[in-house]
Every structure is written in C-alpha cells, then in structure tokens.
Amino acid sequence: MDFYPPSLEQPAPPGMAPPREMDMRSLPEYRIEPPDILQVELLKLVPLPPYRIESYDVVQISVLNTLLDQPINNYYLVEAEGTVNLGPAYGTVRIVGMTIEEAEREITAKLLQILARPQVSVQLARASGLQPITGPYLVASDGTINLRQYGSVHVAGKTLTEAKLAIERHLSAFLDSPEASIDIASYNSKVYYIITAGAGQGDNIVRVPITGNETVLDALSQVQGLSQLSSKNIWIARPAPGGYGCEQVLPINYDAITRGAVTATNYQILPGDRVFIDDDKIIAFHSTISKIIGPFERFLGFTSLTASAVRGVQLIGYRRAY
C-alpha cells in the first residue's frame, strides 16, 4: 500500500482549496527579483535642453530663400572638427558646442554673406553622445540593473509598472521626458523543485523556473517521468501560507491523472513548491542490504584471495623441494 505523508491537521479555509487543472488561478502580480533578466526598451530618447551639439551628431538644416541651384534642406553630419558642410556655394560652419538656437544664429550669420534674407531652421536628428538603452538587463544581487553611463536603478521587489516608473524617473535626470517599456525576458527568480528519491543511492533535485501555468504533469515531464527507482507515491510539499505553522502536503494520484485524465490531484504548481517523487521500497531495501553486506563480501573475498595465494606459494615450495 502506498504511503502518503501527513497533511494539515486543520482543513484549509473556504476559498483556499489548492488550484488544479481545469481550475487554474492567476498568480499574484510578478515582482522582480535577482537574477531575473529584464528587457528594457526606451521609446523616447531626447536629451535634456539645452543640448550642446557634439562631433558626429546629425542635424537637420532647412533654409528658405537660398540659391535656386543650391538648396539647403537635408541631414548634415557634424564632422570631427566640429563643422557642417552646407555645400560648395556656402562653405562650412563651426557649430560644435552650441545649442540649437546658437547654431541657427551662426548659420544665419554665415549665409548673410551670400544670401539676402535666409530663414534658417536647425533640428537635432541624432545625438552621438547618447548611448542606446534598449536591451536585456540582469537584475544584480543588490537588486539593481546597470544602465551603463546612466547609472544603476533599484528594481528588486517592484512590479513591472513600478520598475518602469523608477527607470523613467531615474533617466529624467539625463533625458527629456523619457518613455520606457519593460518586460521580463527570463523568469529566473520564481522556481519550483522536483526531488526524486534515489532508493538509497542519493536524491536528485531539479530546479525549474516557473511561468504560472504548470501542473504536476508538466513537472513530471521536466524529469522525463518516473525512473526505474521511483514509485507512484508522489506529493507536493507547499510552503505554508500566512496563518499556518506547517507546510501543506498534497498527495497525488499518479494513475488517476495519467491513465484516467482525472484532474483532482493534477495540482497547479506554485512558486516554491517541492514535487517529491518517492522511491520504490523494494529497490531501496535491496540497496540498503547491499550497503550492509557489501563490506563483508569484500572482506571475505580478500580473505579467500589471501588464502589461495598462500596455498599457491606453499605448493610451489613443495614442488621445488621434491
């Protein structure tokens, strides 16, 4: 007869019956913990004004009332020496280190040497000094993610919405009204454990990340089902919910959930659960007996080998004597 470990002495209150297949429940809102991996995408990357133009920035320059065959309406790279080349008719203008307004005045002053009434508009198209933020970020052991040149942000214990607000608030010191999008790229902090008893040969423990939709059958599939050392005596040991002083133990009817598709004990796996697969008692007994008599067998074998060697030496000496 299969043995099941003791369950709670007091029944669970109404509404706390464990969820199972066909009666799955959504887990509480996910809270970030180390070593989760976050996917951060910055939807708006605009530097704080007043921005000063740097080498290798790209600016869009539009000018009205230019020469007919030499229009100025394009994207221009700020070269290494800090200038933009407006074309052969207008030459170059040094704008590095200037704000957008200062660059407009400088370009206007340059064009007034050639044109009568130039109307200049300058916009920043790409800032070379702004490092991209979009990408995956590992939540470090101190609960922070490192945004490189923008510093670290503490996100552990926060929901995705709270982490999004924290990142945007931190980046607002460097960027103008930053907008971020955050998702979980790898669920590493919420796990459950599958423990397979080894029938006296050592237990095997598998740590499995949880997504919130696993059942007992999903857990068993992670270890390719029952091994030759396992029995069908399986249960879930669940950490105690608030108000209880001991764990919950949920026995599982293996034949019912596999052969009969009965969902009563095909429980939903929750973070922190231990799915325990007991060993076959006959194999465990055999392993125990082997451990006990093994040393004696080796000792007797060594004694027999020694005696045989002594007799062989004596026989050789007898033959030499005669």
C-alpha positions in Angstrom: 0.0 0.0 0.0 1.3 3.4 -0.9 2.3 5.7 1.9 1.4 9.4 1.9 2.9 11.8 4.4 0.6 13.6 6.8 -1.3 16.6 5.6 -2.6 19.6 7.6 -4.4 18.7 10.7 -6.9 21.5 10.1 -8.7 21.8 6.7 -7.9 24.8 4.6 -10.5 27.7 4.9 -13.0 28.1 2.1 -11.5 29.7 -0.9 -8.0 28.3 -0.2 -8.5 24.9 -1.9 -5.4 24.3 -4.0 -5.8 25.2 -7.7 -5.6 22.4 -10.2 -6.0 21.6 -13.9 -9.3 23.0 -15.2 -9.4 25.3 -12.2 -6.2 27.3 -12.7 -5.6 30.6 -10.9 -3.6 33.6 -11.9 -0.5 34.2 -9.7 -0.1 37.5 -7.9 1.4 40.3 -9.9 5.0 39.4 -10.7 7.6 41.1 -8.5 11.2 41.4 -9.9 14.0 39.7 -8.0 17.6 38.7 -8.7 18.6 37.1 -11.1 15.7 37.9 -13.4 16.5 39.4 -16.8 14.6 42.5 -17.9 14.0 43.6 -21.5 14.1 47.4 -21.4 13.1 49.5 -24.5 13.4 53.2 -24.5 10.6 54.6 -26.7 11.8 58.2 -26.5 15.5 59.2 -26.3 15.7 63.0 -26.3 18.5 64.8 -24.4 17.6 67.4 -21.8 17.6 71.0 -23.2 19.7 73.0 -23.7 21.6 70.3 -25.7 25.0 71.3 -27.0 26.0 69.9 -30.3 28.9 67.4 -30.4 31.0 66.0 -33.1 29.4 63.2 -35.1 25.9 64.4 -34.2 23.5 64.6 -37.1 21.4 67.8 -37.5 18.6 68.6 -39.9 19.1 72.1 -41.5 16.4 73.8 -43.6 16.9 77.2 -45.2 14.4 79.3 -47.1 15.5 81.9 -49.8 18.6 80.0 -50.9 20.2 80.0 -54.4 18.0 78.1 -56.8 20.6 75.6 -57.8 22.0 75.2 -54.2 19.1 74.3 -51.8 19.8 73.6 -48.2 17.3 71.1 -46.8 19.0 67.9 -45.7 20.6 66.0 -42.8 24.2 67.1 -42.1 26.9 65.3 -40.1 28.9 67.4 -37.6 32.4 66.4 -38.6 35.3 65.7 -36.3 36.5 69.3 -36.4 33.0 70.5 -35.3 31.8 71.9 -38.7 28.9 71.2 -41.1 29.4 71.5 -44.8 26.4 73.3 -46.4 27.7 72.9 -50.0 30.2 74.4 -52.3 28.3 77.7 -52.6 28.1 78.3 -48.8 31.1 76.6 -47.3 31.4 75.2 -43.7 30.1 76.5 -40.4 31.5 75.5 -37.0 28.6 74.7 -34.6 30.1 72.2 -32.2 29.5 73.1 -28.5 26.5 75.4 -29.5 22.8 75.0 -28.6 20.3 74.6 -31.4 19.4 78.4 -31.2 23.1 79.4 -31.2 23.7 77.1 -34.2 20.8 78.8 -36.1 22.3 82.2 -35.4 25.7 81.1 -36.5 24.5 79.6 -39.8 22.3 82.6 -40.5 25.3 84.9 -40.0 27.4 82.8 -42.4 24.6 82.7 -45.1 24.0 86.5 -44.8 27.4 86.9 -46.5 25.9 85.3 -49.6 22.1 85.4 -49.3 19.7 88.4 -48.7 17.1 87.0 -46.3 17.9 83.4 -45.3 15.5 81.8 -42.9 17.3 79.0 -41.0 15.8 76.1 -39.1 18.0 73.6 -37.2 16.9 70.4 -35.5 18.8 67.7 -33.8 18.3 64.4 -35.7 20.7 62.1 -33.9 22.9 62.7 -30.8 26.1 60.7 -31.0 26.7 61.1 -27.3 23.5 59.4 -26.2 24.2 55.7 -25.6 21.3 53.4 -26.6 19.5 51.9 -23.6 17.3 49.3 -25.3 18.4 45.7 -24.4 18.4 43.0 -21.8 19.5 43.7 -18.2 20.3 41.3 -15.5 19.0 42.1 -12.0 22.1 42.0 -9.9 22.3 40.6 -6.4 21.8 44.0 -4.9 18.5 44.4 -6.8 19.7 46.9 -9.4 20.1 47.0 -13.1 23.1 48.8 -14.6 22.1 51.2 -17.4 25.8 51.9 -18.2 26.5 55.6 -18.5 23.2 56.5 -16.9 23.9 54.6 -13.7 22.0 52.0 -11.7 18.3 51.7 -10.8 16.9 49.6 -8.0 14.1 47.4 -9.3 14.0 44.4 -6.9 10.7 43.9 -5.2 8.9 46.1 -7.7 6.2 45.2 -10.2 6.8 45.9 -13.9 4.8 49.1 -13.7 6.7 50.2 -10.6 10.0 49.4 -12.2 9.0 51.3 -15.4 8.3 54.4 -13.3 11.5 54.0 -11.4 13.6 53.8 -14.6 11.8 56.7 -16.2 12.3 58.8 -13.1 16.0 58.0 -13.0 16.5 58.7 -16.7 14.7 62.1 -16.4 18.0 63.5 -14.9 19.6 62.8 -18.3 16.8 62.8 -20.9 13.7 64.9 -21.7 10.5 63.1 -20.7 11.9 59.5 -21.2 9.3 56.8 -22.0 10.3 53.2 -21.3 8.8 49.8 -22.0 9.7 46.9 -19.7 9.1 43.2 -19.8 10.5 40.0 -18.2 12.9 38.4 -20.7 13.8 35.5 -18.3 12.0 34.3 -15.2 14.9 33.2 -13.1 13.8 34.1 -9.5 10.4 32.2 -9.3 11.1 28.5 -9.3 9.8 25.1 -8.0 11.8 22.0 -7.2 11.4 18.4 -8.3 13.0 15.9 -5.8 13.4 12.3 -6.9 14.3 9.9 -4.2 17.2 7.6 -5.3 16.3 4.4 -3.4 19.4 4.7 -1.2 21.6 5.9 -4.0 21.2 9.7 -3.4 18.3 12.0 -4.2 18.2 14.1 -7.4 16.9 17.7 -7.2 16.0 19.7 -10.3 15.3 23.5 -10.1 12.7 24.6 -12.7 11.7 28.2 -13.5 8.0 28.8 -13.2 5.8 30.8 -15.5 2.5 30.3 -13.6 0.8 27.7 -15.8 2.5 24.5 -14.8 0.7 21.4 -13.3 2.0 18.2 -11.8 2.2 16.6 -15.2 4.3 19.5 -16.5 6.6 19.0 -13.6 7.0 15.2 -14.2 7.7 15.9 -17.9 10.7 18.0 -16.8 12.4 14.8 -15.5 11.1 12.6 -18.3 8.6 10.9 -16.0 9.3 8.2 -13.3 12.6 6.5 -13.3 13.2 2.8 -12.6 14.0 3.7 -9.0 10.7 5.6 -8.4 7.4 4.6 -7.1 4.0 6.2 -7.8 3.9 7.7 -4.4 4.2 11.4 -5.2 3.2 14.5 -3.3 3.6 18.3 -3.3 5.1 19.9 -0.2 4.0 23.5 -0.3 5.4 26.3 1.9 2.8 27.4 4.5 0.5 30.3 3.5 0.0 33.1 6.0 -1.5 32.0 9.3 -0.3 28.4 9.2 2.6 27.0 11.1 3.4 24.0 8.9 3.6 23.2 5.3 0.7 21.9 3.1 1.2 18.4 1.7 -0.9 17.5 -1.3 -0.9 13.7 -2.2 -1.0 13.0 -6.0 -2.8 10.0 -7.6 -0.4 9.2 -10.4 -2.6 6.6 -12.2 -5.6 8.9 -12.0 -4.0 11.9 -13.6 -2.1 9.9 -16.3 -4.3 7.0 -17.2 -7.7 8.3 -16.3 -7.2 12.1 -17.0 -8.7 12.8 -13.6 -7.8 16.4 -12.7 -8.5 16.3 -9.0 -4.8 15.9 -8.0 -3.2 17.4 -11.0 -2.5 20.5 -9.0 -1.2 23.8 -10.3 2.4 24.3 -9.3 3.2 27.4 -7.3 6.5 29.2 -6.7 8.5 27.4 -4.0 6.7 24.1 -4.3 8.6 20.8 -3.8 7.3 18.0 -6.0 8.6 14.8 -4.2 8.8 11.5 -6.1 9.3 8.7 -3.6 11.4 5.7 -4.3 10.5 2.1 -4.8 10.7 0.5 -1.3 11.8 -2.9 -2.7 14.7 -1.4 -4.6 15.5 0.8 -1.6 15.6 -2.2 0.7 17.8 -4.1 -1.8 20.2 -1.1 -1.9 20.3 -0.9 1.9 21.0 -4.7 2.2 23.8 -4.3 -0.4 25.4 -1.5 1.6 25.3 -3.6 4.7 26.7 -6.9 3.3 29.0 -5.3 0.8 31.9 -4.7 3.2 31.6 -8.3 4.5 31.6 -9.7 0.9 34.7 -7.7 0.1 36.4 -8.8 3.3 35.6 -12.4 2.7 36.7 -12.1 -0.9 40.0 -10.6 0.2 40.4 -13.3 2.8 39.7 -16.1 0.3 42.1 -14.5 -2.2 44.8 -14.3 0.5 44.3 -18.0 1.5 44.5 -19.0 -2.2 47.8 -17.1 -2.6 49.3 -18.7 0.5 48.3 -22.2 -0.7 49.8 -21.4 -4.1 53.1 -20.3 -2.6 53.2 -23.4 -0.4 52.5 -25.7 -3.4 55.3 -24.1 -5.4 57.7 -24.6 -2.5 56.7 -28.2 -2.1 57.3 -28.9 -5.8 60.7 -27.3 -5.7 61.6 -29.4 -2.6 60.8 -32.6 -4.4 
